Amino acid sequence: MGNRLSKIYTRTGDKGTTGMGDGTRVEKDSARVAAMGDMDELNSVLGIVICKCTESAVKEMLITIQHDLFNLGAQLTMPQCNLITAARVHWLEQSLDAMNENLPPLKEFILPGGGEAAAFCHLARTVCRRAERSMASLKKEFEFSEHIAAYVNRLSDLLFVTCRVLSREAGEPEVYWQSQRIRKE
């Protein structure tokens, strides 16, 4: 890995660029930095979900995902690293399938809510979708492992299922979208 910072500020970014782990400098508003920022924001929102979550198995899974997201960011800053692999994507799929197995089938769209932890998890899901869009934009100008895009795509699905699990654990009903609630004025 790159150098560890003993001093938090370096002044090297004062002119609008930032250093990557591979030694290159890029503009702070580049697609690469934007994607890394979205991953960082997602990781932060997951930290809130973890703080609000009471289910230890879900907490452990989310902490593992936080580590994966940190590794994903590292892989974006140092493309030669191969930290997000097909095995990590497979782990997400297995985790998603295991959680979804105990949930009733969906017949309607769910509105964000369902208790505090679930609501924050819905926020994490939407940040994950934005991160996925950032990765799609980045792919147009920067080559990275296909496993990264697959991981982020599966993660948004897993977070949706996690929202449902957290709602059930909190004893909160899922709020279903009702198309007939369109206001007529």
C-alpha positions in Angstrom: 0.0 0.0 0.0 1.0 3.6 -0.3 2.6 5.8 2.2 1.0 6.3 5.6 0.4 9.9 6.5 1.8 11.0 9.8 0.8 14.5 9.1 -2.8 15.0 7.9 -2.3 18.0 5.7 0.3 18.0 3.0 -0.6 21.2 1.0 0.0 19.2 -2.2 -3.7 19.5 -3.2 -4.1 23.2 -2.7 -4.1 23.8 -6.5 -6.9 21.4 -7.3 -5.1 18.1 -7.8 -4.8 15.0 -5.7 -2.2 12.2 -5.6 -3.2 8.7 -6.4 -1.6 5.6 -4.9 0.1 4.8 -8.2 2.0 8.1 -8.0 -0.1 10.0 -10.6 -1.8 13.3 -9.8 -5.3 14.0 -11.1 -7.8 16.8 -10.9 -10.0 16.7 -7.8 -13.1 17.0 -10.0 -12.1 14.0 -12.2 -14.4 11.1 -12.7 -11.9 8.9 -10.8 -11.9 11.1 -7.7 -15.7 11.5 -8.0 -16.2 7.7 -8.0 -13.8 7.4 -5.0 -15.7 10.1 -3.2 -19.0 8.3 -3.8 -17.5 5.1 -2.4 -16.3 7.0 0.7 -19.8 8.5 1.2 -21.4 5.1 0.9 -18.9 3.8 3.5 -19.8 6.6 5.8 -23.6 6.0 5.4 -23.0 2.3 6.1 -21.3 3.4 9.3 -24.6 5.1 10.4 -26.6 2.0 9.5 -24.2 -0.1 11.6 -24.6 2.3 14.6 -28.4 2.0 14.3 -28.6 -1.8 13.6 -29.3 -4.2 16.5 -28.8 -7.4 14.6 -25.2 -8.6 15.1 -25.1 -10.8 11.9 -26.2 -7.8 9.8 -23.6 -5.5 11.5 -20.8 -8.0 10.8 -21.8 -8.3 7.2 -21.9 -4.5 6.8 -18.5 -4.1 8.5 -17.1 -6.6 6.0 -18.6 -4.6 3.2 -17.0 -1.4 4.6 -13.6 -3.1 4.4 -14.4 -4.2 0.8 -15.4 -0.6 -0.1 -12.1 0.7 1.3 -10.3 -2.0 -0.8 -12.4 -0.9 -3.8 -11.2 2.7 -3.3 -7.7 1.5 -3.0 -8.0 -0.4 -6.2 -9.3 2.8 -8.0 -6.3 4.8 -6.7 -3.8 1.9 -7.4 -5.2 0.0 -10.4 -2.5 -2.7 -10.2 -4.1 -3.9 -6.9 -6.5 -6.7 -7.4 -8.5 -6.5 -4.1 -12.1 -6.8 -5.4 -12.3 -10.2 -7.1 -15.0 -12.5 -8.4 -14.9 -14.2 -5.0 -16.0 -10.9 -3.3 -18.9 -10.6 -5.8 -19.9 -14.2 -5.1 -19.8 -13.6 -1.3 -22.3 -10.7 -1.8 -24.6 -12.9 -3.9 -24.5 -15.6 -1.2 -25.2 -13.1 1.5 -28.1 -11.6 -0.5 -29.6 -15.0 -1.2 -29.4 -16.1 2.4 -31.1 -12.9 3.7 -33.8 -12.9 0.9 -34.6 -16.5 1.6 -36.5 -15.6 4.8 -38.4 -12.6 3.4 -41.9 -12.7 1.9 -42.1 -12.2 -1.8 -42.5 -8.7 -3.0 -45.7 -7.8 -4.7 -45.3 -4.0 -4.7 -42.6 -1.4 -4.6 -41.4 -0.4 -1.2 -41.0 3.2 -0.1 -38.0 4.2 2.0 -38.6 3.9 5.7 -39.4 1.0 7.9 -37.6 2.1 11.0 -34.5 4.2 11.6 -31.9 1.6 10.7 -33.9 0.6 7.5 -34.3 4.2 6.5 -30.6 4.8 6.8 -30.0 1.6 4.8 -32.3 3.0 2.1 -30.1 6.1 2.0 -27.0 3.8 1.7 -28.8 2.0 -1.2 -29.3 5.3 -3.0 -25.8 6.4 -2.5 -24.7 3.0 -3.8 -26.7 3.5 -6.9 -25.1 6.9 -7.4 -21.7 5.3 -6.9 -22.6 2.8 -9.6 -23.5 5.6 -12.0 -20.1 7.2 -11.2 -18.4 4.0 -12.0 -20.2 3.8 -15.3 -18.9 7.3 -16.2 -15.4 6.5 -15.0 -15.3 3.3 -17.2 -15.5 5.6 -20.3 -12.0 7.1 -19.5 -10.3 4.8 -17.0 -9.9 1.1 -17.1 -10.6 -0.9 -13.9 -11.5 -4.5 -13.0 -14.9 -5.7 -14.2 -15.4 -7.1 -10.7 -15.6 -3.6 -9.2 -18.7 -2.7 -11.3 -20.3 -6.1 -10.5 -19.6 -5.7 -6.8 -21.3 -2.3 -6.6 -24.2 -3.5 -8.6 -24.8 -6.5 -6.3 -24.2 -4.3 -3.3 -27.2 -2.1 -4.1 -29.4 -5.2 -4.4 -28.0 -6.5 -1.1 -28.7 -3.2 0.6 -32.3 -3.3 -0.6 -32.8 -6.7 0.9 -31.0 -5.5 4.1 -33.6 -2.7 4.3 -36.3 -5.3 4.4 -34.5 -7.4 7.0 -34.0 -4.3 9.2 -37.6 -3.3 8.9 -38.7 -6.7 10.1 -36.2 -6.8 13.0 -37.5 -3.4 14.1 -41.1 -4.6 14.0 -41.9 -1.9 11.5 -44.2 -2.6 8.5 -42.8 -2.1 5.0 -44.6 0.9 3.3 -45.7 -0.1 -0.1 -46.1 2.3 -3.0 -49.7 2.9 -3.9 -50.2 4.2 -7.4 -53.8 5.2 -6.5 -52.6 7.8 -4.0 -51.9 10.2 -6.9 -53.4 13.5 -5.7 -56.0 15.0 -8.0 -56.3 18.7 -7.7 
